[in-house]
Amino acid sequence: MAKTVKEKETPADPAAERADEEKRLAELRRVIDRLDAEILRLFNERLEAARAVGEVKRRLGLPVRDTRREAEIFRRLAGLNRGSLLADRYLVQVFAALMAAAREVQSGSPHAADGFGTPSLFAVFGNPVVHSLSPVMHNAAFAATGFPGIYAAIRAADIRPTMAGVRALGFRGASITIPHKEAVLSCLDYIDPQARRIGAVNTVLNEAGVLKGYNTDGEGIVRALGERVEIAGKRVAVLGAGGAARAAAFGTRREGAAVTVYNRTRPKAEALAAALEVSFRPIEEFDPSDADILIHATPVGMSPNAGETPLCRDRLRPGLVVMDIVYTPLRTRLLAEAEAAGCVTVDGLSMFVYQGARQFELWTGIEAPLDIMRLAVETELAARG
Ligand SMILES: NC(=O)c1ccc[n+]([C@@H]2O[C@H](COP(=O)([O-])OP(=O)(O)OC[C@H]3O[C@@H](n4cnc5c(N)ncnc54)[C@H](OP(=O)(O)O)[C@@H]3O)[C@@H](O)[C@H]2O)c1
């Protein structure tokens, strides 16, 4: 009996334990080596099939790049991967590498499938800009499509020298964000008529030194909202009178809505209302029975001030469609209270992805990989908590 107790108390031989763990490690590494070899074999088998597809495409006179098919493949992979250990951001990279290699073997030569030259530079300029999700979204799109682009977030205190830098350094494109969307207009060589009407530019395209300005926010809002509700004939209330609010008022009015702008500062709302031929009222006068759709377009409630909301909950009513274009956090206090009040809610993610997709298409001339852009933003938001 005493012996048993003694045996139990005797510490295990550390050298033997270590030897066991090393044996286990060696076994696991053999499994990994075997799996790596299998993955490589499967990659090459896949490329053989892709090469054969390339030959068929050549005979049929079809182009190597097929964005729709690539998006289909990606959707399928993302679905199969749901709930797995492989994080979606790595799936995007694996997918991008697979597509790039497949395009190369289909075309028979490196880069020929893309027809692209040296990498192009892109950036979002704003102040502050460090939390921008645009780099994650656009770099994922470049990786997935094989377009050789590099996208950074750059803090810009003054937009004029920044635009001179874009020209001098040969940036291919830029996203413009708070607080420069209006001031940037005077730094450009050409302004798209729609952006001029809105009075704000969020996208710059540099065509051989000629800087062209566009606004993709309006299209982003209309596309995101239009997925959830018919806009034509509705009464739309826009909260705010900044760049995003102007895009919201312009976009929804063009879709056939009757728009009223509500803003804290009266002269700004008056100017917006006059320029876009919409109505305005002070924000305190917002009455939910006067609107079918409410678009919140101020930074109130954005991190790190997520506890704030632009409207008291007693201004919400069941059936009102409430869109918050703030997307950090995705579920703002306004949306949480709107949901509790029985409103239909639309968050800012789809608008962000759609405005970014249009930017990507303006810069590259190729169809934006929407699914990948959305997934990249969603996973980044989830990672940031
Ligand atoms: N989802 C997307 O894709 C997307 C795209 C663009 C922008 N956004 C978001 O939209 C928001 C607005 O952007 P913006 O470019 O339009 O900004 P902006 O040009 O600076 O305009 C800000 C507007 O918000 C109002 N405002 C600011 N603080 C306020 C407060 N405490 N109470 C009441 N009103 C207040 C301002 O009113 P005053 O006139 O009284 O100063 C102004 O009308 C930002 O959070 C931005 O991140 C989202």
The ligand as a MOL file (V3000), in Angstrom:
LIG
                    3D

  0  0  0     0  0            999 V3000
M  V30 BEGIN CTAB
M  V30 COUNTS 48 52 0 0 0
M  V30 BEGIN ATOM
M  V30 1 N -20.9350 53.2290 -45.1610 0
M  V30 2 C -20.1920 53.9450 -45.9770 0
M  V30 3 O -19.7820 53.4710 -47.0390 0
M  V30 4 C -19.8780 55.3850 -45.6700 0
M  V30 5 C -19.4480 56.2360 -46.7000 0
M  V30 6 C -19.1780 57.5530 -46.3990 0
M  V30 7 C -19.3100 58.0090 -45.0950 0
M  V30 8 N -19.6940 57.1410 -44.1200 0 CHG=1
M  V30 9 C -19.8510 57.6260 -42.7380 0
M  V30 10 O -20.7790 58.6980 -42.7200 0
M  V30 11 C -20.4810 59.5970 -41.6780 0
M  V30 12 C -20.5000 61.0380 -42.1920 0
M  V30 13 O -19.4680 61.2030 -43.1420 0
M  V30 14 P -19.3200 62.5820 -43.9730 0
M  V30 15 O -18.2140 62.3530 -44.9170 0
M  V30 16 O -20.6230 63.0100 -44.5090 0 CHG=-1
M  V30 17 O -18.8730 63.5870 -42.8130 0
M  V30 18 P -18.9140 65.1960 -42.8490 0
M  V30 19 O -18.8400 65.6910 -44.2430 0
M  V30 20 O -17.8810 65.6320 -41.8700 0
M  V30 21 O -20.3850 65.5730 -42.3110 0
M  V30 22 C -20.7400 65.3720 -41.0070 0
M  V30 23 C -22.2250 65.7600 -40.8040 0
M  V30 24 O -22.5770 65.2350 -39.5450 0
M  V30 25 C -23.1000 66.2750 -38.7250 0
M  V30 26 N -22.6360 66.0570 -37.3550 0
M  V30 27 C -21.3730 65.8180 -36.9420 0
M  V30 28 N -21.3630 65.6510 -35.6120 0
M  V30 29 C -22.6550 65.8110 -35.1800 0
M  V30 30 C -23.2860 65.7580 -33.9120 0
M  V30 31 N -22.5810 65.5080 -32.8150 0
M  V30 32 N -24.6230 65.9600 -33.8670 0
M  V30 33 C -25.3320 66.1990 -34.9580 0
M  V30 34 N -24.7930 66.2830 -36.1950 0
M  V30 35 C -23.4710 66.0740 -36.2990 0
M  V30 36 C -22.5200 67.5460 -39.2540 0
M  V30 37 O -23.4230 68.5540 -38.9000 0
M  V30 38 P -23.0600 70.1200 -38.9310 0
M  V30 39 O -23.3650 70.5630 -40.3260 0
M  V30 40 O -23.9580 70.6880 -37.9100 0
M  V30 41 O -21.5970 70.2310 -38.5670 0
M  V30 42 C -22.4760 67.2500 -40.7490 0
M  V30 43 O -23.7240 67.5280 -41.3270 0
M  V30 44 C -19.1350 59.1280 -41.1210 0
M  V30 45 O -19.3570 58.4040 -39.9580 0
M  V30 46 C -18.5760 58.2290 -42.1860 0
M  V30 47 O -17.7260 57.2160 -41.6730 0
M  V30 48 C -20.0020 55.8610 -44.3760 0
M  V30 END ATOM
M  V30 BEGIN BOND
M  V30 1 1 1 2
M  V30 2 2 2 3
M  V30 3 1 2 4
M  V30 4 1 4 5
M  V30 5 2 4 48
M  V30 6 2 5 6
M  V30 7 1 6 7
M  V30 8 2 7 8
M  V30 9 1 8 9
M  V30 10 1 8 48
M  V30 11 1 9 10
M  V30 12 1 9 46
M  V30 13 1 10 11
M  V30 14 1 11 12
M  V30 15 1 11 44
M  V30 16 1 12 13
M  V30 17 1 13 14
M  V30 18 2 14 15
M  V30 19 1 14 16
M  V30 20 1 14 17
M  V30 21 1 17 18
M  V30 22 2 18 19
M  V30 23 1 18 20
M  V30 24 1 18 21
M  V30 25 1 21 22
M  V30 26 1 22 23
M  V30 27 1 23 24
M  V30 28 1 23 42
M  V30 29 1 24 25
M  V30 30 1 25 26
M  V30 31 1 25 36
M  V30 32 1 26 27
M  V30 33 1 26 35
M  V30 34 2 27 28
M  V30 35 1 28 29
M  V30 36 1 29 30
M  V30 37 2 29 35
M  V30 38 1 30 31
M  V30 39 2 30 32
M  V30 40 1 32 33
M  V30 41 2 33 34
M  V30 42 1 34 35
M  V30 43 1 36 37
M  V30 44 1 36 42
M  V30 45 1 37 38
M  V30 46 2 38 39
M  V30 47 1 38 40
M  V30 48 1 38 41
M  V30 49 1 42 43
M  V30 50 1 44 45
M  V30 51 1 44 46
M  V30 52 1 46 47
M  V30 END BOND
M  V30 END CTAB
M  END
